[in-house]
Amino acid sequence: MIAHVRVAVATVGFVLAVAVALVIERSLLAPLPLAVPDLVALLVAAGAMAFGARVGAGWGLLAGLLCDLAPPASGVVGAWALAYVCCGFGLGLMWERRWGVAPRGWYAAAVAAVAVGATVVHALVLVLFGEAAVWRASTLPAVGLTALYGVVLGLAVGPQLERLLAGWPARRASR
């Protein structure tokens, strides 16, 4: 019973962190040209690396729904949720099956993969729902810049964030 309470507290903290990340992304970082760093992808990746695939998928769903509902929201609710669920679950599975201690570059690759994967899945969902304006000439450079931001974020704060979450008492209870 205590373990479930700890997981719930960790989830509430995660939702608050995503809310702060969205405010930073959509207000302070919005003037950046072409693309903004995906801070939410960093949080989803850290949760998946610290707690595994199930928590990564659940936290990806929560983060995606918050992204879908936060202004300026696109017309398709659930597109970011689907993208972050896939990325959180996939990264969590890969992270659970790794051998030994991951080098620092693994964090950068993981965060970049989640950021790019979420961006591409989100764009594909929007195209499937008829928003063809998503695929324009600036899409490929924006995805490349998102990958670069993901690598920089992964190198800068990925290991510390995963270590912080891994020390959380709910880790053993979530697996």
N, C-alpha and C positions, 0 to 999 in steps of 0.2 A: 504494500500500500504506500509506504513512504517513497519507494522508487517511482511510482506513478506521479506523485506530487512533485518530485524533483524534475521529472520530464516535463510536467506541465509548467513549472516555473521556468525551465530552460526555454520552452516554447514561447512563453509570454515575453521573455527577454529577447528572443529572436524576432518576434513580431515588432517590438519596439525598435530594435536595431534596424529592421527593414524600413520602418516608417521614417526613421532619421535618415537612412541612406537615400530613400526616395526624395525627401525634401532637399537633400544636398544635390542629388543628381538633377532634379528638375528645376532647381532654382539657381544654385551657385555654379554648377557645371554646364548648364544649358547653353551659355554663350560660346562654348568651345566649337570650333568648326568641324563639320561633317559628322562627328560622333562624340558621345560622352562615355567616360569610364563606367562600366557596369558594376556598381558597388553591390547591388543585390546579388549578382552572380558570385561575387566574392563571398558573401554571407552564405549562400546556398552551398557553394563548394566547401567552405569551412565546416558547415554542419554535416555534409555528406562524408567528409574526411574524418571528422571527429566521432560521429555516431553511426555511420554505416548507411546502407541503401534505404532502409525503411524510413529512417528519420530524414534522410536526404530527400526522398520523394515527398514526404509529408510537409517538410519545411519548404520544398520547392513549390508545392501547391499553395501554401499560405502566402509565400512571397509573390508568386505569380498572380494570385487574386488581388493582392494589394496593389501590384503594378497595373493590373487591368482596371482597377477602380480609381486609382489616383489620377488627378488631372495632370496634363491633358490626356484623357483616355481615348484609345482608338474605338472604333465601332464594334469590334468583336471582343466580347467579354469571354475570357478563358484562353485566349491565345498565349499570353505570357504564362498562365498557369500550366498549360500543356507543355510549353517549352521548358520551364524550370522543373517540372515533375520528371520529364525525360532525362534532363541533365543531372539533376540531383540523384536520381535512382541509378543512372549509368555510372556516374563518378563514384557513388557509394559502393556499388558492386566491384568496380575496379580497385578501389582503395582497400576493400576488405580482403581481396585476393592477392595483394602485393606481398612480396617477400622482403623481409628485412626493413631497415630504416630507409625512408625515401630521401633522396638528395634534395637539396634546395631547388634545383631546376624542376623537380616533379611538381612542386607547388605552383610554379609559374605555368607549366604546361596544363595542369589541372584547371586553374582559374581561367586561363585563356580558352581552353576547350569548352568550359561551361559558358563563358561569355559569348563565344562565337556560335556554339551549338544553340544556345537560347535565341540569339539573334536570327539565325538561319531558320530554325523551327518556327519562330514567331512570324517571320516573313512568309514562309510557306503556308502557314495557317491563314494569314491574311489574304494571300493569293487564292487559296482554295475557297474563301468566302467572298471572292469577287472584288477585292481591293487591289487591282492590278497596278495602281500607282506606286506600290511598294518597290517593284523592280524598275529602277531607273538607272541612269548612268553612274550615279554616285553610290549605288548599293555596294559594289565590290570594294571600293576604297574604304567605305564605312566599316565593312566587316573586317578588313585588314587592320584598320585603326583600332577597332574594338579588340582584336587579338593582341595588338601591341599594348594597349592599355591593360589587358588581362595579364600579360606577361609581367609588366611593371608592377601591377598590384600584387600579383602572386609572389614575386620576388621580395617586395617590400614588406608586406604584412601577412602573407599567407601562412608561413610557419608559426608566427606568433599567435595568430588567430586560432589556428588548429590546435596549438599547444594549450591555449587558454580554454578552448572548448573541451579538449580531451581531459583536462584536469577537473572538469565539472563532475560532480558525484553522480549525475544521471547517466553517464556513459555506459556503465555496466548494465544498468536496468533497461536500456533501449535495445540491446542486442538479443 
